[in-house]
Amino acid sequence: MVFEQKVKTLVQSTKMLKESDIMNNLFVIHTQYNLILSAGLCTTKFAEDVNDLIVFQDFQISDKHRACFNKVFHRVKIFEGDFPKKRLTVKQKLKKIAFDNAEIEKFVCTAYDKLFVVDDVCIQEMYTMKCVKQKNPNVWMSWLEDGANAYFSNGDFAGGMDKTPFRRTIRKYLFSARFGLWGYYDLGDCMGAHKLLRSAYLLFPEQVRDALSQKEKVEISQKAFEMGMEVLFGGAPYTFEENSILIAMDKLEVYGSYFQSVNALISHEVEMAHKKGAKVYFKYHPKETQELPALTGEIELNRTVALESYLTNATTKNMTIIGIKSTSLQTAKKMGFEAVSLIKSVEPNNNAIIKFYHDIEIACK
Protein backbone atom coordinates (compact mmCIF):
# COMPACT_ATOMS: atom_id res chain seq x y z
CA MET A 1 0.00 0.00 0.00
CA VAL A 2 2.91 2.38 0.71
CA PHE A 3 4.28 2.06 -2.82
CA GLU A 4 0.82 2.32 -4.36
CA GLN A 5 0.16 5.53 -2.41
CA LYS A 6 3.50 6.98 -3.52
CA VAL A 7 2.60 6.40 -7.16
CA LYS A 8 -0.91 7.83 -6.66
CA THR A 9 0.40 10.92 -4.87
CA LEU A 10 3.07 11.56 -7.49
CA VAL A 11 0.63 11.27 -10.37
CA GLN A 12 -1.95 13.54 -8.68
CA SER A 13 0.64 16.14 -7.75
CA THR A 14 1.74 16.54 -11.37
CA LYS A 15 -1.73 16.91 -12.95
CA MET A 16 -1.13 20.51 -13.99
CA LEU A 17 -1.47 20.44 -17.76
CA LYS A 18 -4.63 21.37 -19.64
CA GLU A 19 -6.63 18.43 -20.96
CA SER A 20 -5.67 19.46 -24.51
CA ASP A 21 -1.99 19.05 -23.60
CA ILE A 22 -2.34 15.46 -22.44
CA MET A 23 -0.39 13.12 -24.71
CA ASN A 24 -1.15 9.57 -25.75
CA ASN A 25 1.91 7.33 -25.48
CA LEU A 26 2.47 3.69 -26.40
CA PHE A 27 5.26 1.55 -24.90
CA VAL A 28 6.21 -1.78 -26.54
CA ILE A 29 8.37 -3.93 -24.27
CA HIS A 30 9.80 -7.44 -23.84
CA THR A 31 11.50 -7.78 -20.45
CA GLN A 32 11.19 -6.92 -16.77
CA TYR A 33 13.99 -4.38 -17.22
CA ASN A 34 11.97 -2.67 -19.97
CA LEU A 35 8.98 -2.62 -17.63
CA ILE A 36 11.01 -0.94 -14.87
CA LEU A 37 11.97 1.92 -17.19
CA SER A 38 8.49 2.22 -18.74
CA ALA A 39 6.76 2.28 -15.35
CA GLY A 40 9.30 4.79 -14.05
CA LEU A 41 8.75 7.16 -16.97
CA CYS A 42 4.97 6.82 -16.75
CA THR A 43 4.93 7.74 -13.05
CA THR A 44 7.26 10.72 -13.46
CA LYS A 45 7.97 12.37 -16.84
CA PHE A 46 4.73 11.16 -18.45
CA ALA A 47 2.52 11.03 -15.37
CA GLU A 48 0.13 13.57 -16.94
CA ASP A 49 -0.33 11.48 -20.07
CA VAL A 50 -2.41 8.49 -21.12
CA ASN A 51 0.04 5.58 -21.38
CA ASP A 52 -0.73 2.27 -23.08
CA LEU A 53 1.43 -0.85 -23.06
CA ILE A 54 2.14 -3.77 -25.38
CA VAL A 55 4.08 -6.63 -23.80
CA PHE A 56 5.78 -9.43 -25.72
CA GLN A 57 6.11 -11.92 -22.91
CA ASP A 58 9.81 -12.75 -22.68
CA PHE A 59 9.56 -13.25 -18.92
CA GLN A 60 7.24 -14.94 -16.44
CA ILE A 61 4.43 -12.52 -15.64
CA SER A 62 3.63 -12.55 -11.92
CA ASP A 63 0.94 -10.95 -9.79
CA LYS A 64 3.36 -8.07 -9.13
CA HIS A 65 3.71 -7.44 -12.84
CA ARG A 66 -0.05 -7.44 -13.34
CA ALA A 67 -0.47 -5.07 -10.40
CA CYS A 68 2.03 -2.74 -12.09
CA PHE A 69 0.08 -2.96 -15.36
CA ASN A 70 -3.12 -1.97 -13.56
CA LYS A 71 -1.58 0.88 -11.55
CA VAL A 72 0.43 2.56 -14.26
CA PHE A 73 -1.07 1.92 -17.69
CA HIS A 74 -4.42 2.75 -19.28
CA ARG A 75 -4.63 -0.22 -21.67
CA VAL A 76 -2.41 -3.30 -21.79
CA LYS A 77 -2.07 -5.97 -24.47
CA ILE A 78 0.04 -9.09 -23.81
CA PHE A 79 1.43 -11.16 -26.68
CA GLU A 80 3.13 -14.54 -26.51
CA GLY A 81 6.89 -14.05 -26.52
CA ASP A 82 9.97 -16.15 -25.78
CA PHE A 83 8.83 -17.33 -22.35
CA PRO A 84 8.54 -20.20 -22.12
CA LYS A 85 10.85 -20.88 -25.07
CA LYS A 86 9.20 -22.70 -27.94
CA ARG A 87 10.65 -24.11 -31.13
CA LEU A 88 8.52 -23.02 -34.08
CA THR A 89 8.79 -24.00 -37.71
CA VAL A 90 9.14 -21.24 -40.31
CA LYS A 91 5.46 -21.69 -41.19
CA GLN A 92 4.46 -21.39 -37.53
CA LYS A 93 6.60 -18.26 -37.07
CA LEU A 94 5.03 -16.57 -40.08
CA LYS A 95 1.55 -17.49 -38.88
CA LYS A 96 2.32 -16.06 -35.42
CA ILE A 97 3.68 -12.81 -36.90
CA ALA A 98 0.54 -12.42 -39.03
CA PHE A 99 -1.69 -13.06 -36.01
CA ASP A 100 0.25 -10.61 -33.84
CA ASN A 101 0.16 -7.92 -36.52
CA ALA A 102 -3.60 -8.22 -36.86
CA GLU A 103 -4.00 -7.86 -33.10
CA ILE A 104 -1.60 -4.89 -33.03
CA GLU A 105 -3.68 -3.16 -35.70
CA LYS A 106 -6.80 -3.64 -33.57
CA PHE A 107 -5.05 -2.36 -30.44
CA VAL A 108 -3.73 0.79 -32.13
CA CYS A 109 -7.19 2.33 -32.32
CA THR A 110 -6.14 5.83 -31.25
CA ALA A 111 -3.61 8.38 -32.46
CA TYR A 112 -0.45 8.20 -30.37
CA ASP A 113 1.82 11.18 -29.88
CA LYS A 114 4.81 9.14 -28.75
CA LEU A 115 5.87 5.55 -29.43
CA PHE A 116 8.58 3.77 -27.45
CA VAL A 117 9.98 0.47 -28.73
CA VAL A 118 12.78 -1.79 -27.53
CA ASP A 119 13.38 -4.48 -30.16
CA ASP A 120 13.22 -2.42 -33.35
CA VAL A 121 14.53 -5.34 -35.45
CA CYS A 122 11.40 -7.34 -34.53
CA ILE A 123 8.85 -7.56 -37.37
CA GLN A 124 5.92 -6.97 -35.02
CA GLU A 125 7.52 -3.79 -33.72
CA MET A 126 8.16 -2.50 -37.22
CA TYR A 127 4.49 -3.21 -37.93
CA THR A 128 3.55 -1.29 -34.78
CA MET A 129 5.52 1.68 -36.13
CA LYS A 130 3.51 1.44 -39.34
CA CYS A 131 0.14 1.29 -37.54
CA VAL A 132 0.99 4.18 -35.24
CA LYS A 133 2.35 6.41 -38.01
CA GLN A 134 -0.71 5.79 -40.16
CA LYS A 135 -2.86 7.12 -37.30
CA ASN A 136 -0.56 10.10 -36.67
CA PRO A 137 2.08 10.97 -39.31
CA ASN A 138 3.76 13.28 -36.77
CA VAL A 139 4.23 10.66 -34.06
CA TRP A 140 7.58 10.89 -32.25
CA MET A 141 9.25 7.47 -32.17
CA SER A 142 11.91 6.65 -29.58
CA TRP A 143 14.04 3.74 -28.50
CA LEU A 144 13.88 2.62 -24.89
CA GLU A 145 17.23 1.21 -23.81
CA ASP A 146 17.51 -2.52 -23.27
CA GLY A 147 20.31 -2.55 -20.73
CA ALA A 148 23.86 -3.29 -21.81
CA ASN A 149 22.99 -3.29 -25.53
CA ALA A 150 22.76 0.51 -25.39
CA TYR A 151 26.42 0.82 -24.46
CA PHE A 152 28.31 -2.11 -25.98
CA SER A 153 27.89 -5.38 -27.86
CA ASN A 154 26.90 -8.01 -25.32
CA GLY A 155 27.97 -11.07 -27.30
CA ASP A 156 24.81 -11.41 -29.40
CA PHE A 157 25.45 -12.85 -32.81
CA ALA A 158 23.42 -12.89 -36.00
CA GLY A 159 22.28 -16.19 -37.41
CA GLY A 160 19.90 -17.58 -39.98
CA MET A 161 18.76 -14.94 -42.45
CA ASP A 162 20.69 -12.20 -40.62
CA LYS A 163 24.04 -13.92 -40.99
CA THR A 164 25.26 -12.16 -44.16
CA PRO A 165 24.41 -8.88 -45.98
CA PHE A 166 22.95 -10.89 -48.88
CA ARG A 167 20.67 -12.87 -46.58
CA ARG A 168 19.62 -9.67 -44.81
CA THR A 169 18.62 -8.18 -48.18
CA ILE A 170 16.57 -11.26 -49.05
CA ARG A 171 14.99 -11.13 -45.60
CA LYS A 172 14.09 -7.47 -46.10
CA TYR A 173 12.23 -8.07 -49.35
CA LEU A 174 10.52 -11.21 -48.12
CA PHE A 175 9.19 -9.69 -44.91
CA SER A 176 8.42 -6.29 -46.44
CA ALA A 177 6.34 -7.91 -49.17
CA ARG A 178 4.58 -10.37 -46.89
CA PHE A 179 3.68 -7.88 -44.14
CA GLY A 180 3.54 -4.61 -46.07
CA LEU A 181 6.46 -3.02 -44.22
CA TRP A 182 8.67 -1.49 -46.93
CA GLY A 183 9.52 1.98 -45.60
CA TYR A 184 9.18 0.69 -42.04
CA TYR A 185 11.65 -2.17 -42.48
CA ASP A 186 15.15 -1.32 -41.32
CA LEU A 187 17.91 -3.38 -39.72
CA GLY A 188 20.50 -1.09 -38.19
CA ASP A 189 23.90 -1.96 -36.76
CA CYS A 190 22.32 -2.70 -33.38
CA MET A 191 19.05 -2.47 -31.49
CA GLY A 192 17.84 1.11 -31.38
CA ALA A 193 19.39 2.11 -34.70
CA HIS A 194 16.16 1.99 -36.77
CA LYS A 195 15.96 5.04 -39.07
CA LEU A 196 12.50 6.07 -37.80
CA LEU A 197 13.59 6.25 -34.15
CA ARG A 198 14.44 9.88 -33.53
CA SER A 199 15.57 9.67 -29.91
CA ALA A 200 16.88 7.20 -27.37
CA TYR A 201 15.89 7.13 -23.68
CA LEU A 202 18.91 6.08 -21.64
CA LEU A 203 20.13 5.77 -18.06
CA PHE A 204 23.65 6.79 -19.11
CA PRO A 205 23.23 8.99 -22.22
CA GLU A 206 26.84 10.17 -22.31
CA GLN A 207 28.11 6.60 -22.62
CA VAL A 208 25.86 5.44 -25.48
CA ARG A 209 27.55 3.28 -28.14
CA ASP A 210 28.69 4.93 -31.39
CA ALA A 211 25.95 3.32 -33.51
CA LEU A 212 23.34 5.28 -31.52
CA SER A 213 25.24 8.51 -31.01
CA GLN A 214 23.32 10.38 -33.74
CA LYS A 215 19.97 9.88 -31.99
CA GLU A 216 18.66 12.58 -29.71
CA LYS A 217 19.62 11.35 -26.25
CA VAL A 218 17.16 11.69 -23.36
CA GLU A 219 18.26 10.78 -19.84
CA ILE A 220 15.99 8.58 -17.74
CA SER A 221 16.21 10.32 -14.39
CA GLN A 222 17.25 8.71 -11.14
CA LYS A 223 13.76 9.48 -9.84
CA ALA A 224 12.12 7.66 -12.75
CA PHE A 225 14.42 4.68 -12.26
CA GLU A 226 13.68 4.51 -8.53
CA MET A 227 9.92 4.86 -9.06
CA GLY A 228 9.96 2.07 -11.64
CA MET A 229 11.76 -0.18 -9.19
CA GLU A 230 9.38 0.65 -6.35
CA VAL A 231 6.13 0.32 -8.26
CA LEU A 232 7.18 -2.99 -9.75
CA PHE A 233 9.24 -4.67 -7.03
CA GLY A 234 8.58 -2.89 -3.74
CA GLY A 235 7.44 -5.28 -1.04
CA ALA A 236 8.65 -7.55 1.74
CA PRO A 237 12.37 -7.29 2.61
CA TYR A 238 14.77 -9.98 1.45
CA THR A 239 17.53 -10.82 3.95
CA PHE A 240 21.13 -10.88 2.71
CA GLU A 241 24.05 -11.33 5.07
CA GLU A 242 26.30 -8.31 5.58
CA ASN A 243 29.53 -8.31 3.52
CA SER A 244 28.23 -11.06 1.23
CA ILE A 245 28.73 -11.26 -2.54
CA LEU A 246 26.09 -11.74 -5.21
CA ILE A 247 27.24 -13.15 -8.55
CA ALA A 248 25.07 -11.98 -11.46
CA MET A 249 25.53 -14.24 -14.47
CA ASP A 250 25.00 -13.40 -18.11
CA LYS A 251 23.32 -16.09 -20.18
CA LEU A 252 26.07 -18.70 -20.28
CA GLU A 253 25.97 -19.15 -24.04
CA VAL A 254 27.36 -15.63 -24.58
CA TYR A 255 30.71 -16.81 -23.21
CA GLY A 256 31.19 -19.35 -26.02
CA SER A 257 34.81 -20.52 -26.02
CA TYR A 258 35.42 -18.63 -22.77
CA PHE A 259 33.08 -20.93 -20.81
CA GLN A 260 35.82 -22.91 -19.01
CA SER A 261 37.78 -19.74 -18.27
CA VAL A 262 34.65 -18.13 -16.82
CA ASN A 263 34.01 -21.21 -14.68
CA ALA A 264 37.57 -21.09 -13.30
CA LEU A 265 37.30 -17.36 -12.67
CA ILE A 266 34.00 -17.66 -10.79
CA SER A 267 35.40 -20.61 -8.84
CA HIS A 268 38.28 -18.36 -7.72
CA GLU A 269 35.86 -15.59 -6.65
CA VAL A 270 33.81 -18.08 -4.63
CA GLU A 271 36.94 -19.47 -2.97
CA MET A 272 38.17 -15.98 -2.03
CA ALA A 273 34.76 -15.08 -0.60
CA HIS A 274 34.72 -18.21 1.56
CA LYS A 275 38.20 -17.42 2.89
CA LYS A 276 36.81 -14.08 4.09
CA GLY A 277 33.83 -15.81 5.67
CA ALA A 278 31.41 -14.22 3.19
CA LYS A 279 28.19 -15.82 1.98
CA VAL A 280 27.91 -16.32 -1.77
CA TYR A 281 24.59 -15.75 -3.53
CA PHE A 282 24.15 -16.09 -7.28
CA LYS A 283 21.53 -15.37 -9.89
CA TYR A 284 21.26 -16.96 -13.32
CA HIS A 285 19.73 -15.19 -16.32
CA PRO A 286 15.92 -15.75 -16.36
CA LYS A 287 16.16 -17.79 -19.58
CA GLU A 288 19.16 -19.88 -18.47
CA THR A 289 18.95 -23.63 -19.05
CA GLN A 290 22.57 -24.52 -18.19
CA GLU A 291 24.48 -24.47 -14.91
CA LEU A 292 27.96 -23.30 -14.01
CA PRO A 293 29.85 -25.97 -12.03
CA ALA A 294 31.68 -23.33 -9.96
CA LEU A 295 28.39 -22.24 -8.35
CA THR A 296 27.35 -25.69 -7.15
CA GLY A 297 26.52 -25.55 -3.47
CA GLU A 298 26.15 -21.77 -3.26
CA ILE A 299 22.87 -19.93 -2.58
CA GLU A 300 20.84 -19.61 -5.79
CA LEU A 301 18.23 -16.87 -6.12
CA ASN A 302 15.10 -17.72 -8.09
CA ARG A 303 16.14 -17.26 -11.71
CA THR A 304 12.61 -16.32 -12.83
CA VAL A 305 12.56 -13.34 -10.44
CA ALA A 306 14.35 -10.22 -11.65
CA LEU A 307 17.56 -9.46 -9.76
CA GLU A 308 16.24 -5.92 -9.41
CA SER A 309 13.49 -7.30 -7.17
CA TYR A 310 16.08 -8.75 -4.78
CA LEU A 311 18.14 -5.55 -4.81
CA THR A 312 15.10 -3.33 -4.23
CA ASN A 313 14.11 -5.31 -1.15
CA ALA A 314 17.60 -6.16 0.14
CA THR A 315 18.06 -5.68 3.88
CA THR A 316 21.56 -4.28 3.32
CA LYS A 317 23.56 -2.27 0.80
CA ASN A 318 26.74 -3.73 2.30
CA MET A 319 27.03 -6.35 -0.43
CA THR A 320 29.15 -6.59 -3.59
CA ILE A 321 27.55 -7.45 -6.93
CA ILE A 322 30.00 -9.33 -9.16
CA GLY A 323 29.51 -10.11 -12.83
CA ILE A 324 31.14 -9.92 -16.22
CA LYS A 325 28.94 -7.86 -18.54
CA SER A 326 25.46 -8.37 -17.13
CA THR A 327 23.03 -5.44 -17.22
CA SER A 328 22.57 -6.12 -13.51
CA LEU A 329 25.96 -4.52 -12.84
CA GLN A 330 24.87 -1.09 -14.06
CA THR A 331 21.50 -1.51 -12.34
CA ALA A 332 23.23 -2.36 -9.05
CA LYS A 333 25.56 0.62 -9.42
CA LYS A 334 22.59 2.91 -10.08
CA MET A 335 21.01 1.59 -6.85
CA GLY A 336 24.06 2.33 -4.72
CA PHE A 337 25.64 -1.12 -4.42
CA GLU A 338 29.32 -1.81 -4.98
CA ALA A 339 29.63 -3.41 -8.43
CA VAL A 340 32.62 -5.28 -9.83
CA SER A 341 33.11 -6.64 -13.35
CA LEU A 342 35.52 -9.45 -14.20
CA ILE A 343 35.65 -8.35 -17.84
CA LYS A 344 39.42 -7.71 -17.84
CA SER A 345 40.05 -11.32 -16.87
CA VAL A 346 37.73 -12.69 -19.56
CA GLU A 347 38.06 -10.22 -22.44
CA PRO A 348 41.09 -8.03 -21.63
CA ASN A 349 40.98 -6.33 -25.03
CA ASN A 350 37.30 -5.41 -24.95
CA ASN A 351 37.97 -1.70 -24.57
CA ALA A 352 34.37 -0.64 -25.23
CA ILE A 353 33.03 -2.47 -22.18
CA ILE A 354 35.99 -1.58 -19.96
CA LYS A 355 35.66 2.12 -20.84
CA PHE A 356 31.90 2.10 -20.20
CA TYR A 357 32.32 0.52 -16.77
CA HIS A 358 35.15 2.90 -15.94
CA ASP A 359 32.99 5.88 -16.89
CA ILE A 360 30.12 4.83 -14.59
CA GLU A 361 32.53 3.79 -11.82
CA ILE A 362 32.12 0.03 -11.93
CA ALA A 363 35.41 -1.56 -10.87
CA CYS A 364 37.01 -3.90 -13.43
CA LYS A 365 39.46 -6.68 -12.76
N, C-alpha and C positions, 0 to 999 in steps of 0.2 A: 504493500500500500504506500510506503514511503516513496518508492521510485515512481509509482504511478502518479502520486500527487505532485512530485517534482516536475514531471512531464506536463501535467495539466496546468500547473501554475506558470511554467515557462511559456507555454503556448498562449495562455490567456493574457499574460503580461505583454506580449508582443503583437496583439491584435490592434494595430494602430493604422493600418492602411485602409483606404476606401475600398468598398466592395469591388469597384471597377479595376482596382490595381491588383486584385488577387490573381495569382498565376495558377495555371494547371500544369503540373509536372508529372512525368512518368519515369520511374526507375525500373530498369531491367537487370536483374541480378542472378547470380548462380551459387554463391557461397555464404557462409555465416559471416565471413569478413566483409563481404559486400553489404550484407544486411546491417552490420555495425555502422558502417559509414553512411548508408542511406538513412537509417533511423536517426543518426546523429544530425545529419543535415536537415532532416524534416522536423526535428524538434528545436532547431536553432535558426539557421539561415533561412529556411523555407517554412518556418512555423506558421506564417500567415497564409500560406498557399494551400491548394487542394492537391494532395500527393497520392498518386496511384502506384501500384507495384505489380510487376510481373516477375515471378520466381521460376527459374528452371532448377528443379530440385536436384542439386549436386551434393546435398547433405541431408542427414536425417532430421526431419522437421518435428520438433518437440512441442509440448504445451507452451513453453516459454516463447518459442518462435511465433506460435499462433497468437499468443497474448500481445506480442510486439506488433504483429500485423494489425490486430484490432485497435490498438492504442494509437498507432502512428499514421496508418494509411487509410484513405477513403475507400478505395476498391483494390482488391487483391486477386490475382489470377495465378494459380500454380500449375506448372507444366511438368511432366515427367522429364527428369534429367538423367544424370549419371549415377544416381544413388537410388536403389542399389544398382551396381554395374550390370549391364545386360549386353550380350553379344547379339547384334542384329545383322541380318543380311543386308546387302545393298538395297534390295527391294523393300525391306522393312524400314530401313533408314529413310528412304525417299517417301514412303507412305507416311511415316511419322512427321517428317518435315512439312508435307502437304497438310496434314491434319493440324499441326501446330499453327501454321500460317493462317489457315481458315479461322482458327480460334482467336488468333491475334487480331485479325481484321475485325472480328466481332467486338473484341474488347476495346479496340481503339475507336470508340464511338463519339469521342469529343475532340475538340481541337486543343492540342497541348502546346504550351509555350516553351517548355524545356523538356528535352529527352536525355536521360542518362543511361548509357549502356556500359557493359563491362567487356563482354566477349564479342568484339566487333567483327571477328572473322567467322562468327556463327551465322549460318544462313537465316535462321529465324530472327536474329537481331538485325540483319540487313533488311529483312522483310518488315520488321517493326519500323525501321527508319523510313521505309517507303510509305507505310500506312500513315505514320504520323505526319510526314511532309505533305502528303496528299490532302490531309485535313487542314494543315497550316503551313504554307510554303515558307513562312518566316520563322519556323521553329528553330530554337537554338539547341544544337546537339552537342553533348559533352561526353567525355570518357570518365568513368569513375575508376580510380586506380584499383588494381587487383593485387595489392601487396608488392612483393619483390619484383614482379614483372615490370613495374613502373620505373625501376632504377637499374636493373641489370638483367641479363639473360640468366634464367634459373635452371638451365639444363634441359629445357624442353627442346624436342627435335621434331622436324617435319617428317611425315611419312605418307604412304599412300599417294594420293593425287596432289599432295603438296611438296613432294620430295624434290622435284626439279622444276625450273622455270617453264619448260614445255608442258609438263603435267598440270602446272598451275593455270596455264593459259587454257588448256582443254577443260579444266574444271570450271574456269570462269564462264566459258561459253555454254557448257552443259547446264550449270545451275542457273545462269542468267536466263537462258531460254526456257527452262522448265518452270521456274518460279517468277518470271517476269521482273528480274532484278535490274539488269543492265546498268544504268547509271548509279545504282545503289550497291553494286558489287565492287568490293575493293579489298585486296589483301595487302596490307602494309608490311613493313619490316618486322613489326611486333604488334601485340595487342595495343589498341589505343591509337594506332596510326591511320585509321580509316580517314579518307579525304573529306568526308562530310562532318567529322567531329572537329568542332572549332576550338574547344577548350578541354583541359584535363584538370580534374579535381584531385588534389594530391595532399598527402600528409607532409611530404618533404619536397616542395616544388623546386627548390634550388638544386636538388640532386637528381632531377629527372634525367633519364637516359637520352642520348643524343637523338635517337629516332623520334622522340616526342618533343624535342626542344622548341619546335616551331609552333606548337599549340599554345594558345593562351593558357597560362598556368594560374589556377585558383587554389589557394591553400585551404585545406579542411582544418578548421581551428581546433585547438586543444579542447575547447568547450564542446564542440560538436562531437569530437572523438569520445570524450568522457560521457556525454549524454547517451551516445549510441551504446556504449558499454553498459551503462546503468540500466537503460530501458530494456535491453535485451538479456543481460546476464545478472543483474542485481538480485540478490537473494541471500540464502543462508550462507554463513561463513564456511570456508573450507580450510581445515587445519593443516598447515605445513610446519615442520620443525624449523626452528631458527638455524641460520647458517647452513641450510641444506642446498643442494643443487637440483635443478630441473633441466633435463636434457630434452630439447625440442627437436625432433627428427624431421627432416625433409622426407618426401616419399623415396623409399630406398632405391627405386629404379633410376633416379636421377644421378646416382653415383656411378653407375655403369662399372667400368674397369677399376674404379677406386673403391669398390665395395669392401674388399679385404683390408685395405688401408684404413678406411673409415671405422671398420670393426675394431681394429687394433688401437686406433686413436681413442675411440670411446671407451674401450677396455681400460686404457691408461687413465682416462679422466675418472672413471669409476673407482679404480684402485687408489688414486690420489685422494679422492673424497673420503673413502673408507679410512685411510691412514689418518685423516684429520677428524675422524669420528662423525662425519657428515652423512645425513640420509641422502639417498639418491632416488629422485622421482624421474619418470620419463613419460613422454607423450609421443605416440606415433601419429603420423598424418591420418586424417579421418578415413581416407580411402586405402590405407595400407593393408596389404594381404600377406606380407612377409614379416619375418622377425629378425632382429639383429642379435646374434649370439652373445655379444658383450653385455646386453641388458638383462639377460636371464637372471632371475632372482631379485631384481630391483623392483621398486614400487611403480607399477604401471597405472597411469591415469586413463580413464575411459576414452578410447580413441574417437568415439563418435561425438564426444562433447568438445566444443571448441576450447582450446587452451586459454583463450581470452576469458572464458567463464571462470576457470580456476584462478586466473590472475586477478580478476575483478573481486572475487570473494576470498582471496588469500588472507589468512590471519596475520601475515607478516610480509614486509617488504625486504626483510633481511634474508634474501635468497638470491642465488645467482642462476640466471637462465643461460644455458649453454647450447649452442647449435652450430651449424655450418653456414647455411644460407637460407634458413627458414624465415618466412615472413614474421613468425612469432618473435624473432629477435628484435625487429624494429618496433613491434607492438609492445613488447616488454619494456624496451627503452623508453617509449612514449609514456608508459605507465609509471615510470620511476624505479624500475628494477635494474640491478646490475646485469648487463648482457655481454656475453663473450662469444665470439665466433672463432671456430677452429679452421677457418678458410685458408690461412697461410700454410697450415700443415697438410691440407688436402690439395689445394690448387694455388701454390705459391705465386704463380704468374698471372693470376686472375686479378689484374689491377683495377678493373671496373668495380668489382665487389669490394675489394679492400679499401679503395678510395671512398666509396659510399659509406661503408661502416665507419671509417675514420671521420668522415664529415659529420656524422650524427652521433659520434662518440660511443660507438660500440667497440670494445677492445677486440683486437685480432691476435691470434697466436697460432 
